[in-house]
Amino acid sequence: MQVITGKDFIIEEPCAIAIGKFDGIHKGHQWILDELLKAGEKQLKTVVLSFEPSPEVYFGRQEAHFVLTEQEKQDMLASMGIDYYILYPFHAETAKMEAEVFLEEVLLKQLNMKHLVAGDDLSFGYKGKGNGVFLKEREAKYGYTFKLFPKLKIEDEVVSASSLRTAILSGNIKKCTLFMGREFEMSGTVCKGNQIGHKLGFPTCNFVPSEEKLLPPKGVYVTLCDVDGKTYPSVTNVGVKPTVEGESQLGIECHLLDCDMDLYGKEICVRYLSFLRPEKKFNSLDALSEQIKADKEKAKMYFEKQ
């Protein structure tokens, strides 16, 4: 997949385009992207066009934390077989560009658009006038085809980036998995911790999550840990180690169940399965040790039931 940043580009091959942030690439997004890939089977190059920053962030309607980091999203789109991923700069000039100008100059001239797919909340151009009605009215004039997708519903709830974010922020891991069709995950490079877990008999692999990553509530989770192509049952803490004096940086601590390996310097991926308990400050390290034992047993019971 070719990644293009900026606005000075031209793709001469006929293209099928999907416009959107696609944060999380949830099941609703997958529905749209599946249609894009079908168009790709008809000799069209597939393009995902996103704005950077997203209009929601630019106008202050959303914090700059996302279900997928930019690299995670790019990796996932590439694995799906998308040909081009474009990060089009969104600033004052972009916000003031008329929808007709964006359609003619960017989508048609620069991208040679022949087919466009999008969710029914699509909007681009000044005051968001580039919506479904706008694009449908211009199909014949400009010679492209257009398909608009309604919101996907699962268990009578709309699947959207905002509903997915709400599920993560509330610690509803089950709903998050249902909406994405896969586990919510975080990746990082294992770094040296303070060795408290090792001293307590529960060695952990620690990493600091990306600043752009949307995090679930602080607490303990049943997880899977992927490292070197293998998957290990694990229990993971998201938090700042409130029982340990001097700890303030938020981090991820993952303990592999019944497996003690030195993973320092390795890239690991932690996939979240279930919420166990919120973060808590204990009166002593002994009390913390007893709680970790209990957490570990609950995690084992979870895996035994699967």
C-alpha positions as a Python dict, from the first residue, in 0.01 Angstrom:
ca = {
    (1, 'M'): (0, 0, 0),
    (2, 'Q'): (131, 342, -93),
    (3, 'V'): (85, 610, 173),
    (4, 'I'): (50, 967, 47),
    (5, 'T'): (63, 1272, 272),
    (6, 'G'): (-4, 1626, 160),
    (7, 'K'): (-213, 1753, -131),
    (8, 'D'): (32, 1748, -421),
    (9, 'F'): (-35, 1412, -584),
    (10, 'I'): (-190, 1263, -896),
    (11, 'I'): (-306, 905, -949),
    (12, 'E'): (-359, 849, -1318),
    (13, 'E'): (-520, 504, -1294),
    (14, 'P'): (-901, 494, -1254),
    (15, 'C'): (-982, 478, -881),
    (16, 'A'): (-1248, 362, -641),
    (17, 'I'): (-1244, 579, -329),
    (18, 'A'): (-1367, 554, 29),
    (19, 'I'): (-1367, 876, 229),
    (20, 'G'): (-1354, 876, 608),
    (21, 'K'): (-1143, 858, 921),
    (22, 'F'): (-1213, 486, 962),
    (23, 'D'): (-1104, 496, 1326),
    (24, 'G'): (-1126, 146, 1468),
    (25, 'I'): (-1215, -10, 1130),
    (26, 'H'): (-1525, -151, 1302),
    (27, 'K'): (-1784, -373, 1132),
    (28, 'G'): (-1958, -75, 976),
    (29, 'H'): (-1631, 39, 823),
    (30, 'Q'): (-1555, -317, 711),
    (31, 'W'): (-1886, -323, 523),
    (32, 'I'): (-1784, -10, 330),
    (33, 'L'): (-1427, -129, 270),
    (34, 'D'): (-1552, -466, 142),
    (35, 'E'): (-1747, -277, -125),
    (36, 'L'): (-1434, -77, -208),
    (37, 'L'): (-1234, -396, -253),
    (38, 'K'): (-1505, -540, -482),
    (39, 'A'): (-1463, -231, -701),
    (40, 'G'): (-1090, -305, -697),
    (41, 'E'): (-1162, -639, -858),
    (42, 'K'): (-1300, -446, -1158),
    (43, 'Q'): (-961, -299, -1252),
    (44, 'L'): (-996, 8, -1029),
    (45, 'K'): (-724, 112, -786),
    (46, 'T'): (-856, 128, -431),
    (47, 'V'): (-804, 449, -232),
    (48, 'V'): (-886, 537, 128),
    (49, 'L'): (-891, 914, 171),
    (50, 'S'): (-872, 1057, 522),
    (51, 'F'): (-822, 1410, 650),
    (52, 'E'): (-535, 1489, 887),
    (53, 'P'): (-619, 1604, 1144),
    (54, 'S'): (-977, 1484, 1129),
    (55, 'P'): (-1235, 1766, 1113),
    (56, 'E'): (-1364, 1652, 1456),
    (57, 'V'): (-1022, 1712, 1610),
    (58, 'Y'): (-959, 2031, 1411),
    (59, 'F'): (-1284, 2191, 1530),
    (60, 'G'): (-1235, 2068, 1888),
    (61, 'R'): (-1526, 1824, 1888),
    (62, 'Q'): (-1303, 1530, 1980),
    (63, 'E'): (-972, 1476, 2158),
    (64, 'A'): (-684, 1344, 1949),
    (65, 'H'): (-702, 990, 2089),
    (66, 'F'): (-809, 706, 1863),
    (67, 'V'): (-911, 341, 1874),
    (68, 'L'): (-636, 270, 1623),
    (69, 'T'): (-309, 458, 1611),
    (70, 'E'): (-218, 589, 1269),
    (71, 'Q'): (33, 307, 1220),
    (72, 'E'): (-218, 41, 1331),
    (73, 'K'): (-473, 173, 1083),
    (74, 'Q'): (-221, 178, 800),
    (75, 'D'): (-110, -176, 879),
    (76, 'M'): (-471, -299, 878),
    (77, 'L'): (-562, -126, 552),
    (78, 'A'): (-248, -265, 389),
    (79, 'S'): (-334, -618, 507),
    (80, 'M'): (-679, -581, 347),
    (81, 'G'): (-521, -506, 10),
    (82, 'I'): (-590, -130, -23),
    (83, 'D'): (-370, 25, -293),
    (84, 'Y'): (-344, 386, -172),
    (85, 'Y'): (-397, 557, 162),
    (86, 'I'): (-408, 936, 149),
    (87, 'L'): (-379, 1172, 445),
    (88, 'Y'): (-512, 1499, 304),
    (89, 'P'): (-420, 1803, 517),
    (90, 'F'): (-716, 1965, 691),
    (91, 'H'): (-660, 2328, 782),
    (92, 'A'): (-835, 2663, 735),
    (93, 'E'): (-793, 2651, 355),
    (94, 'T'): (-937, 2298, 335),
    (95, 'A'): (-1228, 2387, 562),
    (96, 'K'): (-1322, 2679, 335),
    (97, 'M'): (-1295, 2482, 8),
    (98, 'E'): (-1631, 2451, -164),
    (99, 'A'): (-1757, 2094, -206),
    (100, 'E'): (-1778, 2138, -585),
    (101, 'V'): (-1412, 2245, -597),
    (102, 'F'): (-1300, 1947, -386),
    (103, 'L'): (-1500, 1711, -606),
    (104, 'E'): (-1362, 1851, -932),
    (105, 'E'): (-1003, 1928, -834),
    (106, 'V'): (-921, 1650, -586),
    (107, 'L'): (-1156, 1356, -639),
    (108, 'L'): (-1186, 1377, -1017),
    (109, 'K'): (-866, 1543, -1142),
    (110, 'Q'): (-611, 1423, -888),
    (111, 'L'): (-765, 1083, -812),
    (112, 'N'): (-942, 998, -1139),
    (113, 'M'): (-1242, 881, -936),
    (114, 'K'): (-1477, 638, -1106),
    (115, 'H'): (-1653, 497, -799),
    (116, 'L'): (-1708, 633, -448),
    (117, 'V'): (-1827, 455, -134),
    (118, 'A'): (-1902, 616, 201),
    (119, 'G'): (-2116, 606, 512),
    (120, 'D'): (-2435, 810, 521),
    (121, 'D'): (-2272, 1067, 749),
    (122, 'L'): (-2023, 1167, 478),
    (123, 'S'): (-1958, 1537, 446),
    (124, 'F'): (-1678, 1740, 293),
    (125, 'G'): (-1627, 2090, 165),
    (126, 'Y'): (-1737, 2421, 314),
    (127, 'K'): (-2014, 2373, 570),
    (128, 'G'): (-2013, 1999, 492),
    (129, 'K'): (-2215, 2043, 173),
    (130, 'G'): (-2044, 1750, 6),
    (131, 'N'): (-2291, 1488, 129),
    (132, 'G'): (-2476, 1196, -21),
    (133, 'V'): (-2740, 1407, -196),
    (134, 'F'): (-2471, 1633, -344),
    (135, 'L'): (-2276, 1338, -485),
    (136, 'K'): (-2580, 1153, -618),
    (137, 'E'): (-2698, 1460, -808),
    (138, 'R'): (-2362, 1482, -991),
    (139, 'E'): (-2312, 1116, -1089),
    (140, 'A'): (-2428, 1159, -1449),
    (141, 'K'): (-2254, 1492, -1500),
    (142, 'Y'): (-1912, 1369, -1392),
    (143, 'G'): (-1938, 1003, -1491),
    (144, 'Y'): (-1873, 829, -1160),
    (145, 'T'): (-2084, 585, -960),
    (146, 'F'): (-2165, 632, -594),
    (147, 'K'): (-2281, 402, -314),
    (148, 'L'): (-2389, 530, 26),
    (149, 'F'): (-2409, 294, 323),
    (150, 'P'): (-2657, 332, 611),
    (151, 'K'): (-2544, 288, 968),
    (152, 'L'): (-2490, -75, 1062),
    (153, 'K'): (-2681, -194, 1369),
    (154, 'I'): (-2583, -479, 1600),
    (155, 'E'): (-2827, -582, 1874),
    (156, 'D'): (-3036, -270, 1795),
    (157, 'E'): (-2741, -35, 1853),
    (158, 'V'): (-2574, 174, 1585),
    (159, 'V'): (-2212, 80, 1522),
    (160, 'S'): (-2013, 400, 1483),
    (161, 'A'): (-1676, 543, 1580),
    (162, 'S'): (-1842, 733, 1866),
    (163, 'S'): (-2028, 427, 2001),
    (164, 'L'): (-1707, 226, 1979),
    (165, 'R'): (-1516, 496, 2167),
    (166, 'T'): (-1787, 500, 2435),
    (167, 'A'): (-1758, 122, 2477),
    (168, 'I'): (-1381, 143, 2523),
    (169, 'L'): (-1388, 439, 2760),
    (170, 'S'): (-1650, 264, 2976),
    (171, 'G'): (-1453, -62, 2985),
    (172, 'N'): (-1723, -253, 2795),
    (173, 'I'): (-1477, -494, 2633),
    (174, 'K'): (-1751, -733, 2519),
    (175, 'K'): (-1929, -464, 2318),
    (176, 'C'): (-1600, -337, 2181),
    (177, 'T'): (-1516, -685, 2051),
    (178, 'L'): (-1867, -725, 1908),
    (179, 'F'): (-1850, -394, 1720),
    (180, 'M'): (-1500, -450, 1580),
    (181, 'G'): (-1523, -822, 1511),
    (182, 'R'): (-1186, -863, 1683),
    (183, 'E'): (-1027, -776, 2016),
    (184, 'F'): (-925, -424, 2113),
    (185, 'E'): (-546, -426, 2130),
    (186, 'M'): (-242, -223, 2227),
    (187, 'S'): (114, -275, 2114),
    (188, 'G'): (450, -154, 2234),
    (189, 'T'): (813, -230, 2301),
    (190, 'V'): (878, -394, 2638),
    (191, 'C'): (1087, -170, 2862),
    (192, 'K'): (1246, -214, 3202),
    (193, 'G'): (1007, -162, 3491),
    (194, 'N'): (1078, -122, 3862),
    (195, 'Q'): (1088, -501, 3907),
    (196, 'I'): (818, -489, 4177),
    (197, 'G'): (616, -758, 4000),
    (198, 'H'): (921, -984, 3979),
    (199, 'K'): (992, -937, 4349),
    (200, 'L'): (632, -1031, 4428),
    (201, 'G'): (660, -1344, 4215),
    (202, 'F'): (454, -1205, 3927),
    (203, 'P'): (698, -1079, 3662),
    (204, 'T'): (543, -843, 3409),
    (205, 'C'): (637, -706, 3070),
    (206, 'N'): (585, -332, 3067),
    (207, 'F'): (536, -75, 2794),
    (208, 'V'): (408, 278, 2755),
    (209, 'P'): (117, 308, 2510),
    (210, 'S'): (120, 554, 2222),
    (211, 'E'): (2, 903, 2317),
    (212, 'E'): (-259, 890, 2040),
    (213, 'K'): (-411, 561, 2163),
    (214, 'L'): (-754, 571, 2325),
    (215, 'L'): (-726, 376, 2652),
    (216, 'P'): (-986, 180, 2848),
    (217, 'P'): (-1040, 263, 3218),
    (218, 'K'): (-754, 200, 3458),
    (219, 'G'): (-778, -147, 3597),
    (220, 'V'): (-704, -515, 3546),
    (221, 'Y'): (-807, -714, 3238),
    (222, 'V'): (-798, -1070, 3109),
    (223, 'T'): (-588, -1055, 2794),
    (224, 'L'): (-393, -1241, 2531),
    (225, 'C'): (-33, -1146, 2464),
    (226, 'D'): (115, -1194, 2118),
    (227, 'V'): (494, -1209, 2093),
    (228, 'D'): (724, -1364, 1832),
    (229, 'G'): (429, -1522, 1651),
    (230, 'K'): (296, -1699, 1962),
    (231, 'T'): (-3, -1618, 2183),
    (232, 'Y'): (-3, -1646, 2563),
    (233, 'P'): (-293, -1616, 2810),
    (234, 'S'): (-226, -1318, 3033),
    (235, 'V'): (-359, -1069, 3283),
    (236, 'T'): (-289, -701, 3225),
    (237, 'N'): (-299, -384, 3431),
    (238, 'V'): (-366, -43, 3278),
    (239, 'G'): (-265, 224, 3526),
    (240, 'V'): (-1, 402, 3731),
    (241, 'K'): (76, 147, 4007),
    (242, 'P'): (-91, 347, 4290),
    (243, 'T'): (47, 116, 4561),
    (244, 'V'): (408, 186, 4459),
    (245, 'E'): (560, 511, 4586),
    (246, 'G'): (678, 755, 4321),
    (247, 'E'): (487, 596, 4031),
    (248, 'S'): (299, 845, 3814),
    (249, 'Q'): (342, 748, 3448),
    (250, 'L'): (53, 556, 3300),
    (251, 'G'): (168, 226, 3159),
    (252, 'I'): (70, -126, 3059),
    (253, 'E'): (183, -423, 3271),
    (254, 'C'): (121, -767, 3124),
    (255, 'H'): (178, -1087, 3323),
    (256, 'L'): (189, -1409, 3122),
    (257, 'L'): (6, -1688, 3304),
    (258, 'D'): (236, -1975, 3403),
    (259, 'C'): (510, -1851, 3173),
    (260, 'D'): (820, -1655, 3274),
    (261, 'M'): (1014, -1510, 2981),
    (262, 'D'): (1248, -1215, 2943),
    (263, 'L'): (1076, -1003, 2680),
    (264, 'Y'): (1280, -685, 2728),
    (265, 'G'): (1315, -501, 2397),
    (266, 'K'): (1057, -715, 2217),
    (267, 'E'): (745, -590, 2042),
    (268, 'I'): (431, -732, 2200),
    (269, 'C'): (60, -694, 2129),
    (270, 'V'): (-193, -717, 2413),
    (271, 'R'): (-551, -810, 2318),
    (272, 'Y'): (-826, -736, 2569),
    (273, 'L'): (-1088, -1001, 2646),
    (274, 'S'): (-1261, -907, 2972),
    (275, 'F'): (-1253, -647, 3251),
    (276, 'L'): (-1168, -789, 3595),
    (277, 'R'): (-1157, -496, 3836),
    (278, 'P'): (-1077, -122, 3859),
    (279, 'E'): (-738, 6, 3970),
    (280, 'K'): (-700, 17, 4348),
    (281, 'K'): (-441, 135, 4598),
    (282, 'F'): (-344, -124, 4858),
    (283, 'N'): (-204, -62, 5204),
    (284, 'S'): (99, -283, 5151),
    (285, 'L'): (284, -485, 4889),
    (286, 'D'): (168, -801, 5067),
    (287, 'A'): (-195, -697, 5014),
    (288, 'L'): (-115, -620, 4651),
    (289, 'S'): (46, -963, 4613),
    (290, 'E'): (-267, -1136, 4744),
    (291, 'Q'): (-485, -939, 4503),
    (292, 'I'): (-262, -1028, 4209),
    (293, 'K'): (-295, -1395, 4302),
    (294, 'A'): (-673, -1356, 4301),
    (295, 'D'): (-664, -1174, 3966),
    (296, 'K'): (-449, -1450, 3820),
    (297, 'E'): (-689, -1721, 3937),
    (298, 'K'): (-989, -1536, 3791),
    (299, 'A'): (-806, -1502, 3461),
    (300, 'K'): (-730, -1876, 3459),
    (301, 'M'): (-1095, -1952, 3527),
    (302, 'Y'): (-1193, -1729, 3237),
    (303, 'F'): (-972, -1924, 2996),
    (304, 'E'): (-1089, -2260, 3133),
    (305, 'K'): (-1448, -2166, 3050),
    (306, 'Q'): (-1369, -2076, 2689),
}
